[in-house]
């Protein structure tokens, strides 16, 4: 759960095992740099009430530095007729295997 200012306020135990205890941090601190702008735009659309749900692929980068491909489905949280935050659910994608090196390259060239 993310509050209206973009601060992560609640993370369930399963998500905590994946991204760590990120409560109190800005949600974009978990998003890969190339996805931050889109993530902010989707968040803002829900906060201002323009959309009821968004589904989007996103790459997360938790504290361990591993890139995690996932799909985020999120909805605005409303109290008293006002959007007070966003609730989201992550679906993790299986990591894709690394591409094989070209047979003409030496081991040093593939690095």
Secondary structure, DSSP 4 states (H G I P E B T S, - for coil): -EETTSBB----HHHHHHH---TTSBGGGGB-GGGHHHHHHHHHHHHTTS-SEEEEEEEEE-TT--EEEEEEEEEEEEETTEEEEEEEEEEEPPPPPPPPPPTTS-HHHH-
